[in-house]
Amino acid sequence: MSHLTGTGTQIRLILRRDRVLLPCWVFVLGILPAALAASFAGLYPTAAERQQFAATSARNGALIALYGPLRGSSLGELVCWRAGFLPVVIGLISALVVIRHTRAEEEAGRRELVGATAVGRHSGLAAALAVLLAANLVLAVIVTASLSGRGLPTGGSLAFGLTLALGGWVFAAVGAVAAQVTTGAGSARGIACAVVAAAYAMRVVGDGGGGGGGPGGDGAGSAGWAWLSWLSPIGLLQRSYPFGARHWWVCVPAVGMVVVLVGVAVALSARRDLGAGVFPDRPGPAQASPSLRSPLALAWRLHRGLLVCWVAGSALLGLVFGGVAGSVGDLVGDNPGLRDVFTRLGGRSGIIDAYFASVMSITAMLVAGYAIQAVLRLRAEEIAGRAEPVLATAAGRLRWAASHLVFAALGPTAALLTAGIVTGLVHGLSGGGGGDGGVGDDGAGVGVGGSLSHLVRLAAPQLPAVAVLAALAVMLFGVFPRLWAVSWVAWAGCLLIGLFGTAAGASHWLLDVSPFTHTSRSIGGSVPVLPLALLTVLAALLVVAGLAGLRRRDLPAG
């Protein structure tokens, strides 16, 4: 029997299980570039206006760090540039879907049942990769058709779609490797997310050190760090310039990454036992230490690694965001129209304040992913059978759940405030300001203290929105445990709305679906107390409903 026997049957099984989610994310991400094209066409209808916008944006360190290098001023080139975060979303989804159908299946025991039939050893891994290969190809077709329908060149549209698909393949292969390394799906997801975040961070650092020399330049960052962007698959594929020079050769090393990573995943899969990882779990001592005498102590042991990683990642984001903030004001230059637009978007106190509010909102949306991870650790413990020994002691269900929810609440708070503190410190030490007086108005800073306190005040109001998504995960875990994946769907939806909703011209009712839409403050004004209070009440109600459901349902629930 071949190692790939039964691959087709397992492909059909994956398609049946993901018959709703898979088409949804492929279609939504596929039409986003067309929505961005419509937005740019409306905001900058003439070539001269697009040229002026591109000339200022391509020299702006903050925008280069956020979206990547801009080379050219055509509508297609502006769309590719503004969609700079889209490869991150596609890569993250691709990696997580592969882990869902490989390592998560082993952890739940379903892979062993399938393996008892006439299937090859690598058929499950091959089926997951084949589905993601096809899904990203379909996404490329949708991108090509939607952009061509907006009047953009078909060749450039196809090239852009293929680069997005290729990025998805790279991170799908990363997910395949992560699934072989650890024994838990949660750890595999953590590894995959860390790799995606590292790739984006490398792209940001590599590109954010300096302008790209304007349209037509080489799009590189500072000479000292530009090489980091080339090592990142995200930064590498952005150098393809689909609507410009069209550097097809950058696809060669990306394809090489896919081949190497898939080969590594297959080799690791052949070496390990079913249900085990390449790095086996280390046996603990026969007697637990006194530090593990309570559910909270055990939860700390389980969450501490993830907490440290997220806090460190938030500090890195703060370092990047704070370092490039000083160049935000250069975006508008002497253009009163752009200055008026950006001032209206960020409030009356200035453009740099609007930038800080934007990056704190983005950071909060990312940190919400950590909150969901922390909550769903409860589900992982339940499925793996580790919750029952804890509940067999004097600890009740609510106490067990509360021990994990402490980290779901305090961990994101620490990560978000760390990002605000580091951003404020870096900006203040670099000579910027950030007080309520509005840095963008006159360029005068108020020192490190003012910048630090201002960034903390911008970060703190985002916490109720984070709490809502975490509370939704609690409710699903307690009442509808089989639908725990909906919490990730909600998070992805909020991320897409926050990153692309306004630029794509989404309606107000769609924007209002995201809780992060209601946590933005008027820069220079007061914090909107009523929306924050309502979000806090909503989060509390969801948590109460989830805990009530946990007390009544069977444990474990299939």
C-alpha positions in Angstrom: 0.0 0.0 0.0 1.3 3.4 -1.0 1.9 6.1 1.7 -0.6 8.3 -0.2 -3.4 5.7 -0.4 -6.8 7.2 0.6 -5.7 10.8 -0.1 -8.6 11.5 -2.3 -11.1 10.2 0.2 -9.6 12.4 2.9 -9.7 15.4 0.6 -13.4 14.9 0.3 -13.7 14.6 4.0 -11.9 17.9 4.6 -14.0 19.7 1.9 -17.2 18.4 3.6 -16.1 19.5 7.1 -15.0 22.9 5.8 -17.8 23.4 3.3 -18.9 26.7 4.8 -15.7 28.2 6.2 -13.4 27.4 3.3 -15.5 29.1 0.6 -16.2 32.1 2.9 -12.6 33.0 3.6 -11.5 32.4 0.1 -14.2 34.5 -1.4 -13.9 37.4 1.1 -10.1 37.6 0.8 -10.4 37.2 -2.9 -12.6 40.3 -3.5 -10.9 42.6 -1.0 -8.3 43.8 -3.5 -11.2 44.8 -5.9 -12.8 46.7 -3.0 -9.5 48.5 -2.4 -9.3 49.3 -6.1 -12.8 50.9 -6.0 -11.8 52.9 -3.0 -8.6 54.3 -4.6 -10.4 55.0 -7.8 -12.9 57.1 -5.9 -10.4 59.0 -3.7 -7.9 59.6 -6.4 -9.7 59.5 -9.8 -6.9 61.1 -11.9 -3.4 59.9 -12.6 -2.0 63.2 -11.3 -3.7 62.8 -7.9 -2.5 59.2 -7.7 1.0 60.3 -8.6 1.0 62.9 -5.8 -0.3 60.4 -3.3 2.3 57.8 -4.3 5.1 60.4 -4.2 4.4 61.2 -0.6 3.6 57.7 0.5 6.6 56.0 -1.0 8.9 58.3 1.1 7.0 57.8 4.3 8.7 55.4 6.7 5.6 54.7 8.7 3.5 53.7 5.7 6.3 51.6 4.3 6.6 49.8 7.6 2.9 49.1 7.7 2.2 48.2 4.1 5.6 47.6 2.4 7.4 49.5 -0.4 5.5 51.3 -3.0 6.9 51.4 -6.5 4.7 53.3 -9.0 1.5 55.3 -8.9 -0.9 53.3 -11.1 -4.1 52.0 -9.6 -2.9 48.4 -9.6 0.3 49.3 -7.8 -1.5 51.3 -5.1 -3.9 48.4 -4.5 -1.0 45.9 -4.2 0.7 48.3 -1.7 -2.4 48.9 0.4 -3.1 45.2 0.6 0.3 44.7 2.3 -1.2 43.0 5.3 -3.4 40.6 3.2 -0.5 38.0 2.8 -0.3 37.9 6.6 -4.0 37.0 6.9 -3.9 34.5 4.1 -0.7 32.9 5.5 -2.2 32.7 9.0 -5.4 31.0 7.8 -3.5 28.6 5.6 -1.3 27.5 8.4 -4.1 27.1 10.9 -6.3 25.1 8.5 -3.4 22.6 7.9 -2.9 22.2 11.6 -6.7 21.7 12.1 -6.7 18.8 9.7 -3.5 17.2 10.9 -2.3 17.7 14.4 -5.7 18.6 15.8 -7.1 15.3 14.3 -4.4 13.3 16.0 -4.9 15.0 19.3 -8.6 14.3 19.2 -8.1 10.7 18.4 -9.8 10.8 15.0 -6.7 10.3 13.0 -6.2 6.9 14.7 -9.6 5.8 13.6 -9.0 6.9 10.0 -5.6 5.2 10.2 -7.3 1.9 11.0 -8.7 1.8 7.5 -6.9 1.4 4.2 -5.0 4.8 4.2 -1.4 5.6 3.7 0.8 7.1 6.4 1.1 10.5 4.7 -2.4 10.6 3.2 -3.8 13.0 5.9 -0.9 15.5 5.5 -1.1 15.3 1.7 -4.9 15.8 1.8 -4.6 18.9 4.0 -1.9 20.4 1.8 -3.7 19.6 -1.4 -6.9 21.4 -0.1 -4.9 24.5 0.8 -3.1 24.4 -2.5 -6.4 24.3 -4.4 -8.0 26.9 -2.0 -5.2 29.4 -2.6 -5.4 28.8 -6.4 -9.1 29.6 -6.3 -8.4 32.7 -4.3 -5.9 33.7 -7.1 -8.6 33.2 -9.7 -11.1 35.4 -7.7 -8.4 38.1 -7.3 -7.6 38.0 -11.0 -11.3 38.1 -12.1 -12.3 40.8 -9.6 -9.4 43.1 -10.4 -9.8 42.6 -14.2 -13.5 43.4 -13.7 -12.4 46.8 -12.2 -10.5 47.5 -15.4 -7.0 46.7 -14.2 -4.6 44.8 -16.5 -5.3 41.1 -16.6 -1.6 40.2 -16.5 -0.9 42.2 -13.4 -4.1 40.9 -11.8 -3.0 37.3 -12.4 0.5 38.0 -11.1 -0.9 39.6 -7.9 -3.3 36.7 -7.4 -0.5 34.1 -7.9 1.8 35.9 -5.4 -0.9 35.9 -2.8 -1.5 32.2 -3.4 2.2 31.4 -3.3 2.4 33.1 0.1 -0.5 31.0 1.3 1.4 27.9 0.2 4.5 28.9 2.0 2.7 29.2 5.3 0.6 26.2 4.7 3.9 24.3 4.6 5.0 26.0 7.8 1.8 24.7 9.4 2.6 21.2 8.1 6.0 21.3 9.8 4.6 22.8 13.0 2.1 19.9 13.1 4.9 17.4 13.2 7.0 19.1 15.9 4.7 19.1 19.0 2.1 16.8 20.5 -0.5 19.5 21.0 -2.5 21.4 18.4 -2.3 24.5 20.5 1.5 24.4 20.6 1.5 23.8 16.8 -0.7 26.9 16.3 1.6 28.9 18.5 4.6 27.9 16.4 2.8 28.7 13.2 1.6 32.1 14.4 5.0 33.0 15.7 6.6 32.2 12.3 4.0 34.3 10.5 4.5 37.2 13.0 8.3 36.9 12.6 8.0 37.0 8.8 5.9 40.1 9.0 8.2 41.7 11.6 11.2 41.0 9.4 9.4 42.7 6.5 8.5 45.7 8.7 12.1 46.1 10.1 13.6 45.6 6.7 11.4 48.1 4.9 10.8 50.6 7.7 14.2 52.0 8.0 13.8 54.4 5.2 11.8 55.4 2.2 11.9 53.6 -1.0 13.1 56.6 -3.0 9.6 57.4 -4.3 7.8 55.7 -7.2 10.3 54.1 -9.4 12.8 53.6 -6.7 14.0 50.3 -5.5 11.6 50.1 -2.6 14.2 49.1 -0.2 14.4 50.2 3.4 17.6 51.3 5.2 20.8 49.7 3.9 21.6 48.2 7.2 18.4 46.2 7.6 16.9 45.8 4.1 18.2 42.2 3.8 15.7 41.2 6.5 12.8 41.9 4.2 14.3 39.7 1.5 14.5 36.8 3.9 10.8 37.1 4.7 8.5 35.3 2.3 6.1 38.2 2.7 8.7 40.8 1.9 10.1 38.7 -0.9 6.8 38.3 -2.7 6.0 41.9 -2.4 9.0 42.6 -4.6 7.3 40.9 -7.5 5.6 44.2 -8.4 2.7 42.6 -10.4 1.6 45.9 -12.0 5.1 47.2 -12.5 8.3 45.5 -13.5 6.8 42.1 -12.7 9.8 40.3 -11.1 8.7 36.7 -11.7 12.1 35.5 -10.4 11.1 36.1 -6.8 8.6 33.3 -7.1 11.5 30.8 -7.5 12.9 31.0 -4.0 9.3 31.1 -2.6 8.5 27.8 -4.5 11.8 26.5 -3.1 10.6 27.3 0.4 7.4 25.4 -0.2 9.2 22.3 -1.6 11.8 22.3 1.3 9.2 22.8 4.0 6.9 20.1 2.6 9.8 17.7 2.3 10.8 18.4 6.0 7.2 17.8 7.1 7.0 14.5 5.2 10.4 13.4 6.6 9.3 14.3 10.2 6.0 12.6 9.7 7.8 9.4 8.7 10.0 9.4 11.8 7.5 10.0 14.5 4.8 7.8 16.0 1.1 8.6 15.5 0.0 11.0 18.2 3.6 11.9 19.1 5.7 14.8 18.1 9.3 15.0 17.0 10.1 16.4 20.4 8.4 14.1 22.8 6.8 15.3 26.0 9.3 15.2 28.9 8.1 13.1 31.8 7.7 15.1 34.9 8.7 14.2 38.5 6.7 11.5 40.3 5.6 14.1 42.8 4.4 17.5 41.8 6.1 20.5 43.3 4.2 22.6 45.9 3.9 25.3 43.3 1.3 23.2 41.4 -1.0 22.6 44.3 -3.9 24.7 42.9 -5.6 25.1 39.5 -4.3 28.6 39.2 -0.7 27.4 39.6 -1.3 24.7 37.0 -2.8 27.3 34.6 0.2 29.6 35.1 2.5 26.7 34.1 0.4 26.1 31.0 0.1 29.8 30.0 3.4 31.3 30.9 5.2 30.5 27.7 2.5 31.9 25.5 2.2 35.0 27.7 5.9 35.7 27.5 5.9 35.3 23.7 2.9 37.7 23.3 4.3 40.3 25.6 7.7 40.2 23.8 5.9 40.4 20.4 3.9 43.4 21.6 7.1 45.1 22.7 8.6 44.5 19.3 5.5 46.0 17.6 5.8 49.0 19.9 9.5 49.4 19.0 8.6 49.5 15.3 5.6 51.7 15.6 7.3 54.2 17.8 10.4 54.3 15.7 8.6 55.2 12.5 6.1 57.6 14.0 8.2 60.7 13.5 7.9 60.3 9.7 4.1 60.2 9.6 3.8 64.0 9.3 5.9 63.9 6.1 3.0 62.0 4.4 0.9 65.1 3.8 3.8 67.5 3.1 2.3 70.7 1.7 -0.9 69.1 0.5 -3.8 70.7 2.3 -6.2 68.2 0.9 -4.4 65.2 2.4 -3.8 67.0 5.7 -7.6 67.7 5.9 -8.4 64.1 5.2 -6.0 62.6 7.7 -7.0 65.2 10.4 -10.6 64.3 10.0 -9.9 60.6 10.2 -7.9 61.0 13.4 -9.6 63.9 15.2 -8.7 67.5 15.5 -5.4 67.0 17.4 -3.1 65.9 14.6 -1.9 63.4 12.1 0.6 61.6 14.4 -2.0 61.2 17.0 -4.3 59.6 14.4 -1.4 57.3 13.5 -1.0 56.2 17.1 -4.7 55.6 17.5 -4.6 53.4 14.4 -1.7 51.3 15.4 -3.0 50.8 18.9 -6.3 49.6 17.4 -4.4 47.2 15.1 -2.3 45.9 18.1 -5.5 45.4 20.1 -7.0 43.3 17.3 -3.9 41.1 17.2 -3.8 40.8 21.0 -7.4 39.6 20.9 -6.1 36.5 19.2 -4.1 35.8 22.3 -7.2 36.3 24.5 -9.0 33.7 22.4 -6.0 31.3 22.6 -6.0 31.6 26.3 -9.7 30.9 26.6 -9.6 27.9 24.2 -6.9 26.4 26.3 -9.8 25.2 28.4 -11.2 23.3 25.4 -7.8 21.8 24.6 -7.5 20.6 28.2 -11.0 19.1 28.0 -10.5 17.3 24.7 -7.1 15.9 25.8 -8.6 14.5 29.0 -6.4 16.6 31.3 -9.4 18.5 32.8 -10.9 15.5 34.4 -8.0 14.7 36.8 -8.1 18.4 38.0 -11.9 18.3 38.5 -11.6 15.0 40.4 -10.0 17.0 43.2 -11.7 19.6 45.3 -11.5 22.1 42.5 -14.9 22.7 40.9 -15.6 23.6 37.3 -15.9 27.3 37.9 -12.7 27.4 39.8 -10.9 25.5 37.0 -12.3 27.7 34.3 -11.5 30.9 36.3 -7.9 29.8 36.7 -7.5 30.0 32.9 -9.7 33.1 32.4 -7.4 35.0 34.7 -4.8 34.8 31.9 -7.3 35.5 29.2 -8.0 38.8 31.0 -4.7 39.9 32.4 -2.5 38.5 29.6 -3.9 40.7 26.8 -3.9 43.6 29.1 -0.2 43.2 29.8 0.5 42.7 26.1 -1.5 45.7 24.9 -0.2 48.1 27.6 3.4 46.9 26.8 2.9 47.9 23.2 1.6 51.3 24.3 4.4 51.8 26.8 7.2 50.8 24.4 5.7 52.9 21.5 5.5 55.9 23.8 9.0 55.5 25.1 10.6 55.0 21.7 8.7 58.0 20.2 9.5 60.2 23.2 13.2 59.2 23.3 13.4 60.0 19.6 12.3 63.5 20.2 8.6 63.2 19.5 5.7 64.1 21.6 2.2 62.9 21.8 0.3 64.8 24.4 -3.2 65.9 24.1 -2.1 69.1 22.6 -1.6 67.3 19.3 1.8 66.5 18.0 0.5 66.8 14.5 -0.6 70.4 15.0 2.6 72.2 15.6 5.2 69.4 15.8 6.1 70.2 19.3 6.6 67.3 21.6 5.9 67.1 25.3 8.8 64.7 26.2 9.0 61.1 27.1 6.5 61.4 30.0 3.8 63.0 27.8 4.3 60.6 25.0 4.2 57.6 27.3 1.0 58.6 29.1 -0.7 59.5 25.9 0.0 56.1 24.3 -1.2 54.3 27.4 -4.4 56.3 27.2 -4.8 55.2 23.6 -4.2 51.6 24.4 -6.4 51.2 27.5 -9.8 51.9 25.8 -9.2 49.0 23.4 -9.4 46.5 26.2 -13.3 46.2 26.3 -13.3 45.2 22.6 -10.6 42.6 23.3 -12.8 41.4 26.3 -15.8 40.9 24.0 -14.0 38.5 21.7 -12.6 36.6 24.6 -16.0 36.5 26.2 -17.5 35.2 23.0 -15.0 32.3 23.1 -16.0 31.6 26.8 -19.7 31.5 25.8 -19.0 29.1 22.9 -16.9 26.9 25.1 -19.5 26.7 27.8 -22.7 26.5 25.7 -21.7 25.3 22.2 -18.3 23.6 22.7 -18.3 22.1 19.2 -18.5 25.6 17.7 -15.4 26.9 19.3 -13.9 27.7 15.9 -16.5 30.4 15.5 -14.5 32.5 17.9 -11.6 32.5 15.4 -14.0 33.4 12.6 -15.2 36.4 14.6 -11.6 37.4 15.3 -10.7 37.1 11.6 -13.8 39.2 10.7 -12.9 42.0 13.1 -9.3 41.9 11.7 -10.5 42.2 8.1 -13.0 45.0 9.0 -10.3 46.9 10.9 -7.6 46.6 8.3 -9.6 46.9 5.1 -13.2 48.0 6.0 -12.8 51.8 5.7 -10.4 51.6 2.8 -12.7 49.2 0.9 -15.7 51.6 1.5 -17.7 49.1 3.7 -21.0 50.4 5.0 -21.4 51.7 8.5 -23.5 48.8 9.7 -20.7 46.4 8.7 -18.1 48.5 10.4 -20.2 48.6 13.5 -20.2 44.8 13.8 -16.6 44.9 15.0 -16.3 46.0 18.7 -13.1 47.8 17.8 -15.1 50.3 15.8 -16.6 51.5 19.0 -13.4 51.8 21.1 -11.7 54.5 19.0 -11.5 57.8 20.8 -11.6 61.2 19.3 -8.0 62.2 19.5 -7.7 65.2 21.8 -11.1 64.6 23.2 -12.6 62.4 25.9 -12.8 58.7 26.0 -16.3 57.5 24.8 -17.5 56.2 28.1 -20.9 54.8 27.0 -19.6 52.5 24.2 -16.9 51.2 26.5 -19.4 50.5 29.3 -21.8 48.7 26.9 -19.0 46.5 25.5 -17.9 45.7 29.1 -21.5 44.7 30.0 -21.8 42.6 26.9 -18.5 40.8 27.7 -19.7 40.2 31.3 -23.0 38.7 30.0 -21.2 36.4 27.6 -18.9 35.2 30.3 -21.8 34.5 32.7 -23.7 32.6 30.0 -20.6 30.6 29.2 -19.9 29.7 32.8 -23.5 28.8 33.4 -23.4 26.5 30.3 -20.2 24.9 31.6 -21.8 24.0 34.9 -24.7 22.2 33.1 -23.2 20.4 30.2 -21.4 17.1 30.0 -17.6 17.1 30.4 -16.0 16.2 28.1 -18.3 17.2 25.3 -17.6 15.7 21.8 
